[in-house]
Amino acid sequence: MGVETLTEREREILRLLVQPMRPKDIARSLNLSIYTIHDHLKSARAKLGVSDSLSAAYLLRDHENGTPQSVGTTDSGWTDGDRPDENGPREGWKAIVPPRPFAVKGKPWNRLSLGWRIAWPVLLFGVVALGAGLLIGSLASLSQLLLSISR
């Protein structure tokens, strides 16, 4: 069993999952039931022999994009990954972005670990507390200055 055994609908759903879209969003965009989407994802996982849908989607993406033809250095000395492209970056390549605690365009999920999910609110609270302390301190100093000038 492999990628060749996937139906066109399963491929379409896996492509949308890589974008990333949630199954609910995929169901809405394809005018299908969420249960139908889950059935297609379950079937695709079984055909590809993986335990989660995202892994299946990445397998399909890697299969459709193909594998690099050569690995290592070329005659020019550039490795294939370092070679500059006169048309800009290759299509489909994205910069590595660290995880954020909030949704952004194109990344509706957050994939933070439990530690980061706890750390972000603590860090944000610390920054807000520091800012409030600085603001109150500067206002107190300013009021003392104005009182000393007015005497």
ChimeraX commands (.cxc) that place a marker at each C-alpha (Angstrom):
marker #1 position 0.00,0.00,0.00 radius 0.5
marker #1 position 1.22,3.46,-0.79 radius 0.5
marker #1 position 0.43,6.86,-2.17 radius 0.5
marker #1 position -0.70,5.35,-5.48 radius 0.5
marker #1 position -3.65,3.66,-3.75 radius 0.5
marker #1 position -5.14,6.96,-2.52 radius 0.5
marker #1 position -8.31,8.17,-4.22 radius 0.5
marker #1 position -8.39,11.64,-5.73 radius 0.5
marker #1 position -10.70,12.87,-2.94 radius 0.5
marker #1 position -8.29,11.57,-0.28 radius 0.5
marker #1 position -5.41,13.31,-2.04 radius 0.5
marker #1 position -7.38,16.55,-2.22 radius 0.5
marker #1 position -8.20,16.42,1.49 radius 0.5
marker #1 position -4.59,15.64,2.43 radius 0.5
marker #1 position -3.36,18.55,0.27 radius 0.5
marker #1 position -5.73,20.88,2.09 radius 0.5
marker #1 position -4.58,19.50,5.44 radius 0.5
marker #1 position -0.97,20.48,4.66 radius 0.5
marker #1 position -1.93,24.10,3.90 radius 0.5
marker #1 position -2.85,23.89,6.99 radius 0.5
marker #1 position -6.60,23.63,7.25 radius 0.5
marker #1 position -8.56,21.90,9.97 radius 0.5
marker #1 position -10.95,19.11,8.96 radius 0.5
marker #1 position -13.89,21.40,9.78 radius 0.5
marker #1 position -12.55,24.02,7.34 radius 0.5
marker #1 position -11.91,21.36,4.69 radius 0.5
marker #1 position -15.47,20.09,5.06 radius 0.5
marker #1 position -16.81,23.61,4.65 radius 0.5
marker #1 position -14.66,24.34,1.57 radius 0.5
marker #1 position -15.58,21.05,-0.15 radius 0.5
marker #1 position -19.26,21.12,0.91 radius 0.5
marker #1 position -18.89,17.77,2.64 radius 0.5
marker #1 position -19.78,16.50,6.09 radius 0.5
marker #1 position -17.08,16.59,8.74 radius 0.5
marker #1 position -17.73,12.88,9.23 radius 0.5
marker #1 position -17.02,12.24,5.54 radius 0.5
marker #1 position -13.73,14.13,5.87 radius 0.5
marker #1 position -12.79,12.05,8.91 radius 0.5
marker #1 position -13.65,8.85,7.02 radius 0.5
marker #1 position -11.43,9.88,4.08 radius 0.5
marker #1 position -8.60,10.77,6.47 radius 0.5
marker #1 position -8.96,7.45,8.28 radius 0.5
marker #1 position -8.86,5.58,4.97 radius 0.5
marker #1 position -5.79,7.54,3.82 radius 0.5
marker #1 position -3.99,6.84,7.12 radius 0.5
marker #1 position -4.71,3.12,6.75 radius 0.5
marker #1 position -3.50,3.06,3.13 radius 0.5
marker #1 position -0.28,4.90,4.00 radius 0.5
marker #1 position 0.32,3.03,7.24 radius 0.5
marker #1 position 0.64,6.08,9.48 radius 0.5
marker #1 position -1.04,6.91,12.76 radius 0.5
marker #1 position -1.96,10.55,12.20 radius 0.5
marker #1 position -3.42,12.52,9.32 radius 0.5
marker #1 position -0.71,15.18,9.24 radius 0.5
marker #1 position 1.96,12.52,8.65 radius 0.5
marker #1 position -0.14,11.15,5.81 radius 0.5
marker #1 position -0.45,14.64,4.34 radius 0.5
marker #1 position 3.31,15.18,4.55 radius 0.5
marker #1 position 3.95,11.80,2.90 radius 0.5
marker #1 position 1.68,12.79,0.01 radius 0.5
marker #1 position 3.34,16.21,-0.29 radius 0.5
marker #1 position 6.81,14.68,-0.33 radius 0.5
marker #1 position 5.73,12.07,-2.90 radius 0.5
marker #1 position 4.18,14.68,-5.20 radius 0.5
marker #1 position 7.12,17.09,-4.91 radius 0.5
marker #1 position 9.59,14.31,-5.61 radius 0.5
marker #1 position 12.94,13.71,-4.00 radius 0.5
marker #1 position 16.09,15.68,-4.83 radius 0.5
marker #1 position 18.08,14.21,-7.70 radius 0.5
marker #1 position 21.50,14.69,-6.13 radius 0.5
marker #1 position 22.78,15.08,-2.63 radius 0.5
marker #1 position 26.00,16.85,-1.69 radius 0.5
marker #1 position 28.13,19.25,-3.67 radius 0.5
marker #1 position 27.94,19.93,-7.37 radius 0.5
marker #1 position 30.67,21.00,-9.81 radius 0.5
marker #1 position 30.21,24.65,-8.83 radius 0.5
marker #1 position 30.80,23.89,-5.16 radius 0.5
marker #1 position 27.28,24.78,-4.10 radius 0.5
marker #1 position 25.24,22.17,-2.35 radius 0.5
marker #1 position 21.82,21.74,-3.90 radius 0.5
marker #1 position 20.10,23.40,-0.95 radius 0.5
marker #1 position 22.45,26.43,-1.02 radius 0.5
marker #1 position 22.34,27.17,-4.72 radius 0.5
marker #1 position 20.91,30.64,-5.35 radius 0.5
marker #1 position 17.90,30.80,-7.59 radius 0.5
marker #1 position 17.63,33.68,-10.02 radius 0.5
marker #1 position 13.85,33.65,-9.65 radius 0.5
marker #1 position 13.93,33.95,-5.85 radius 0.5
marker #1 position 13.20,31.19,-3.38 radius 0.5
marker #1 position 11.74,27.95,-4.67 radius 0.5
marker #1 position 8.00,27.61,-4.54 radius 0.5
marker #1 position 6.74,25.74,-1.53 radius 0.5
marker #1 position 9.74,26.54,0.63 radius 0.5
marker #1 position 8.95,28.48,3.76 radius 0.5
marker #1 position 11.16,30.15,6.31 radius 0.5
marker #1 position 11.42,28.43,9.65 radius 0.5
marker #1 position 9.26,30.38,12.05 radius 0.5
marker #1 position 9.29,29.68,15.78 radius 0.5
marker #1 position 5.95,28.65,17.28 radius 0.5
marker #1 position 3.67,31.42,18.50 radius 0.5
marker #1 position 1.01,31.20,21.21 radius 0.5
marker #1 position -1.63,32.67,18.92 radius 0.5
marker #1 position -3.06,31.94,15.49 radius 0.5
marker #1 position -1.65,33.78,12.48 radius 0.5
marker #1 position -2.63,33.78,8.83 radius 0.5
marker #1 position -1.80,30.39,7.37 radius 0.5
marker #1 position -1.15,28.85,10.80 radius 0.5
marker #1 position -4.47,28.54,12.60 radius 0.5
marker #1 position -3.17,25.94,15.06 radius 0.5
marker #1 position -0.61,26.38,17.72 radius 0.5
marker #1 position 1.64,23.41,18.29 radius 0.5
marker #1 position 3.26,24.55,21.50 radius 0.5
marker #1 position 4.30,22.01,24.07 radius 0.5
marker #1 position 2.73,22.07,27.52 radius 0.5
marker #1 position 5.78,23.88,28.90 radius 0.5
marker #1 position 5.49,26.69,26.36 radius 0.5
marker #1 position 1.73,26.92,26.89 radius 0.5
marker #1 position 2.45,27.56,30.56 radius 0.5
marker #1 position 5.49,29.80,29.96 radius 0.5
marker #1 position 3.87,32.25,27.52 radius 0.5
marker #1 position 1.19,33.57,29.91 radius 0.5
marker #1 position 3.77,33.83,32.71 radius 0.5
marker #1 position 6.14,35.76,30.43 radius 0.5
marker #1 position 3.36,38.03,29.22 radius 0.5
marker #1 position 2.23,38.69,32.79 radius 0.5
marker #1 position 5.82,39.56,33.74 radius 0.5
marker #1 position 6.16,42.03,30.87 radius 0.5
marker #1 position 2.83,43.68,31.73 radius 0.5
marker #1 position 3.78,43.89,35.42 radius 0.5
marker #1 position 7.16,45.40,34.56 radius 0.5
marker #1 position 5.52,47.95,32.26 radius 0.5
marker #1 position 2.92,48.88,34.87 radius 0.5
marker #1 position 5.64,49.28,37.51 radius 0.5
marker #1 position 7.68,51.53,35.24 radius 0.5
marker #1 position 4.62,53.62,34.40 radius 0.5
marker #1 position 3.62,54.04,38.06 radius 0.5
marker #1 position 7.20,54.83,39.07 radius 0.5
marker #1 position 7.61,57.45,36.36 radius 0.5
marker #1 position 4.27,59.06,37.25 radius 0.5
marker #1 position 5.27,59.19,40.93 radius 0.5
marker #1 position 8.61,60.79,40.04 radius 0.5
marker #1 position 6.91,63.29,37.76 radius 0.5
marker #1 position 4.40,64.27,40.45 radius 0.5
marker #1 position 7.22,64.74,42.98 radius 0.5
marker #1 position 9.07,66.92,40.47 radius 0.5
marker #1 position 5.98,69.04,39.83 radius 0.5
marker #1 position 5.37,69.43,43.59 radius 0.5
marker #1 position 8.95,70.53,44.20 radius 0.5
marker #1 position 8.78,73.06,41.33 radius 0.5
marker #1 position 5.48,74.54,42.50 radius 0.5
marker #1 position 6.87,75.31,46.03 radius 0.5
marker link #1:1,2 radius 0.2
marker link #1:2,3 radius 0.2
marker link #1:3,4 radius 0.2
marker link #1:4,5 radius 0.2
marker link #1:5,6 radius 0.2
marker link #1:6,7 radius 0.2
marker link #1:7,8 radius 0.2
marker link #1:8,9 radius 0.2
marker link #1:9,10 radius 0.2
marker link #1:10,11 radius 0.2
marker link #1:11,12 radius 0.2
marker link #1:12,13 radius 0.2
marker link #1:13,14 radius 0.2
marker link #1:14,15 radius 0.2
marker link #1:15,16 radius 0.2
marker link #1:16,17 radius 0.2
marker link #1:17,18 radius 0.2
marker link #1:18,19 radius 0.2
marker link #1:19,20 radius 0.2
marker link #1:20,21 radius 0.2
marker link #1:21,22 radius 0.2
marker link #1:22,23 radius 0.2
marker link #1:23,24 radius 0.2
marker link #1:24,25 radius 0.2
marker link #1:25,26 radius 0.2
marker link #1:26,27 radius 0.2
marker link #1:27,28 radius 0.2
marker link #1:28,29 radius 0.2
marker link #1:29,30 radius 0.2
marker link #1:30,31 radius 0.2
marker link #1:31,32 radius 0.2
marker link #1:32,33 radius 0.2
marker link #1:33,34 radius 0.2
marker link #1:34,35 radius 0.2
marker link #1:35,36 radius 0.2
marker link #1:36,37 radius 0.2
marker link #1:37,38 radius 0.2
marker link #1:38,39 radius 0.2
marker link #1:39,40 radius 0.2
marker link #1:40,41 radius 0.2
marker link #1:41,42 radius 0.2
marker link #1:42,43 radius 0.2
marker link #1:43,44 radius 0.2
marker link #1:44,45 radius 0.2
marker link #1:45,46 radius 0.2
marker link #1:46,47 radius 0.2
marker link #1:47,48 radius 0.2
marker link #1:48,49 radius 0.2
marker link #1:49,50 radius 0.2
marker link #1:50,51 radius 0.2
marker link #1:51,52 radius 0.2
marker link #1:52,53 radius 0.2
marker link #1:53,54 radius 0.2
marker link #1:54,55 radius 0.2
marker link #1:55,56 radius 0.2
marker link #1:56,57 radius 0.2
marker link #1:57,58 radius 0.2
marker link #1:58,59 radius 0.2
marker link #1:59,60 radius 0.2
marker link #1:60,61 radius 0.2
marker link #1:61,62 radius 0.2
marker link #1:62,63 radius 0.2
marker link #1:63,64 radius 0.2
marker link #1:64,65 radius 0.2
marker link #1:65,66 radius 0.2
marker link #1:66,67 radius 0.2
marker link #1:67,68 radius 0.2
marker link #1:68,69 radius 0.2
marker link #1:69,70 radius 0.2
marker link #1:70,71 radius 0.2
marker link #1:71,72 radius 0.2
marker link #1:72,73 radius 0.2
marker link #1:73,74 radius 0.2
marker link #1:74,75 radius 0.2
marker link #1:75,76 radius 0.2
marker link #1:76,77 radius 0.2
marker link #1:77,78 radius 0.2
marker link #1:78,79 radius 0.2
marker link #1:79,80 radius 0.2
marker link #1:80,81 radius 0.2
marker link #1:81,82 radius 0.2
marker link #1:82,83 radius 0.2
marker link #1:83,84 radius 0.2
marker link #1:84,85 radius 0.2
marker link #1:85,86 radius 0.2
marker link #1:86,87 radius 0.2
marker link #1:87,88 radius 0.2
marker link #1:88,89 radius 0.2
marker link #1:89,90 radius 0.2
marker link #1:90,91 radius 0.2
marker link #1:91,92 radius 0.2
marker link #1:92,93 radius 0.2
marker link #1:93,94 radius 0.2
marker link #1:94,95 radius 0.2
marker link #1:95,96 radius 0.2
marker link #1:96,97 radius 0.2
marker link #1:97,98 radius 0.2
marker link #1:98,99 radius 0.2
marker link #1:99,100 radius 0.2
marker link #1:100,101 radius 0.2
marker link #1:101,102 radius 0.2
marker link #1:102,103 radius 0.2
marker link #1:103,104 radius 0.2
marker link #1:104,105 radius 0.2
marker link #1:105,106 radius 0.2
marker link #1:106,107 radius 0.2
marker link #1:107,108 radius 0.2
marker link #1:108,109 radius 0.2
marker link #1:109,110 radius 0.2
marker link #1:110,111 radius 0.2
marker link #1:111,112 radius 0.2
marker link #1:112,113 radius 0.2
marker link #1:113,114 radius 0.2
marker link #1:114,115 radius 0.2
marker link #1:115,116 radius 0.2
marker link #1:116,117 radius 0.2
marker link #1:117,118 radius 0.2
marker link #1:118,119 radius 0.2
marker link #1:119,120 radius 0.2
marker link #1:120,121 radius 0.2
marker link #1:121,122 radius 0.2
marker link #1:122,123 radius 0.2
marker link #1:123,124 radius 0.2
marker link #1:124,125 radius 0.2
marker link #1:125,126 radius 0.2
marker link #1:126,127 radius 0.2
marker link #1:127,128 radius 0.2
marker link #1:128,129 radius 0.2
marker link #1:129,130 radius 0.2
marker link #1:130,131 radius 0.2
marker link #1:131,132 radius 0.2
marker link #1:132,133 radius 0.2
marker link #1:133,134 radius 0.2
marker link #1:134,135 radius 0.2
marker link #1:135,136 radius 0.2
marker link #1:136,137 radius 0.2
marker link #1:137,138 radius 0.2
marker link #1:138,139 radius 0.2
marker link #1:139,140 radius 0.2
marker link #1:140,141 radius 0.2
marker link #1:141,142 radius 0.2
marker link #1:142,143 radius 0.2
marker link #1:143,144 radius 0.2
marker link #1:144,145 radius 0.2
marker link #1:145,146 radius 0.2
marker link #1:146,147 radius 0.2
marker link #1:147,148 radius 0.2
marker link #1:148,149 radius 0.2
marker link #1:149,150 radius 0.2
marker link #1:150,151 radius 0.2
view
